Amino acid sequence: MIAGGTMKHAGVDMSKPDAIRKAVSYVGSLLDKLEHSYQV
């Protein structure tokens, strides 16, 4: 099985660098929100 193959069936092509960058950025934004929620 190719890495990201399951995601491709869901319409997400993780074989492209841009898709991976967007995913990492999104997870980073979630972590930022989580960190901020503990500071308030």
Secondary structure, DSSP 4 states (H G I P E B T S, - for coil): --TTHHHHHTT--TTSHHHHHHHHHHHHHHHHHHHHHHH-
